[in-house]
Amino acid sequence: MSNTLKLFMTSLLLSGFLFAGCETKDEEKIIPERNLNPPPQQKQTQIIKKANIDPKIEEEILAVIRENLEAANSKDVDRVLATVHESSPQLNSTKEGMNYVFNNYNLDFILEQAEVIEVKSEDAKVYYVQFTKSKGGQAFADNRAAGYHYMKKSNGKWKIYKTEPVK
């Protein structure tokens, strides 16, 4: 695999295809030290949440994001991919990127914010902010990324369809 492709896939992967959960048992992994500030190039994004989002549906969607991150922190590619929609245009590059990252880095993926901002029948949009930090090993620059996860239902269950970083 070329270095350019590896860099692209690593960037895609780390820009938010892996997410953190908000369970109290892992609270130390959820909230990083408070002295960490967003990178200077990252602006604060104002999100507008649609009214009347069913709390049950919101929790179902956020549970998928939590499972995705728990699997990523366990370096379990199959488990991560189980949270991704089978028609995702990012499915293959995500699989390759995860294999590369899991084999070359020891990282901690931390969700700082996740907000379901829109739900329409079988589709949803989630705003997220994720912090990725090195736990040692090969050099890696800790970073914070924000973006949108577009969710779709598959056989009645929410899955991550695609992820786009905030520009």
N, C-alpha and C positions, 0 to 999 in steps of 0.2 A: 504494500500500500504506500503511495507517495506521501511525502511529508505534508504537502499541501492538503491532500485529502484527510490525513490524520488530524491536522490542525482544524480543518473545517468541521469534521465530525466531533472533535473534542469541544469545539466552540458551541456547536449545536446542542450537544449533550449537556454541557455545563450551563447553557443559557436558560435551562429550565425544564428539560424533559424529565428531570428527577426532582422530586418534591419531598418536603419534610412533613411529618405529622404533628399533631398537637395533643398527644396523649400525655397525661401527667406522669406516667412512669418514666418517660424519656424527656422530662422537662429540661434537664440540663443540656440536651441536644437541640432543643427547640429554640431557646432564646440565647443567642450568643452574647458575649460580654457587651455591655451597654456603651463602651467607649469606641465601638466600631462605627465609623461613619460611612455613608455611601461614597463610592468613588466620586471624585470631583466632576467627572464628565456625565454622571447620572443625575438627571433632574427628577424632582418629585413629580409623580404623575397623579393627577386628580382623577379619581374614578367616580362614575355616577352609577349607582346601583338602581336597577329598576325596582319599582314598588311591587309588593305582593308576591315575592318569591316564597313558595311553599317551604317552610323550615325542614320538612322531612326530605324533600328533594335536594335542598341545599346540603343537608348532612350526607346524603347518599353520594353526591358529587365530591364533597370534601373527603369522604372516606376513601374514594378511589385515589385521590392525590396523596393521602397519607400512606396508603398501601404501596403506592408507587415508590415513595421515598424510603419506606422501611425496607423494601426489597432492594433498592439501590444501596442503602447503607449496609445491607447484608451481601452485596455484590452478587445478587441472584438475578441473572439476566432473564431467565424464563419467567420468574415471578414479576419482574418489571414489565415484560412484554405482555403478560396477562392483563395488565391495566391499559394497554394500548389497543385502540380500535383496529380490527383486522384490515380495514380499508385505508388506514392512515397513509398519507403520502410520505411520511417520515419514518415509517416502520423499519425499512431495511437499513437506512443510514443510522437510525437510533440503535439498532441491534449491533451493527459494526462498531459504532462509536462507543457504546457501552463496553463491549468486549475489549476494545483498545484501552479505554480509561481504567476499567477494573484491573486489567493486566499490568498497567504501568503506573498507577497512582493509588495512594491510600487517602481517600477523601471522605469528608463528612458533609452531607447535604442537609441544609437547615432551612426550613420554611419560616420566613419572618412575617409574611402576610399572605393570606389567600381569601379572596372575596368573590363569591358567586355574584356576578353583576347582571346576568340575564339568563333566563330560561324560556325557551320556546319549544314546546312539545318534546321533540327528540333531540334538541340541540341546547347547549349551554355555553356560556362564556365566563371564564374565571380569570380575574387579575391576580397575579402573584408577585412576590418579591422573595428571592431565594439567595441565601448566602452559602458559598461553597468554600470550605477551608481544608487545607492539607493536615493530615494526621501524621505526617512524617514521610520519609522515603524520598522518591524522586522530586526534584524542585517543582513547585506549583505555586502560582500567585493566587492567594485567596481573593475571591471576588464576590460581588453582589450583582445579581441580574434581576430585571423585572420584565414582565411580559404578560401575554394572554394565552391561556389554554382554552382551546375550543374542544368541547366534549360532545360526543354523540352516543346515542344508545345502540347497543348491540345485544340482541336477544333479551331485551328488557333491562339490561344493565348499562350504567354509564361507563364510558371508556374515553381515554384521551385520544382525540382525533388528530390535532396538530397544535403546535406551539409556535408563537411568534413573539420575538423580543420587542420591547418598547423601543422605538427609535428616537 
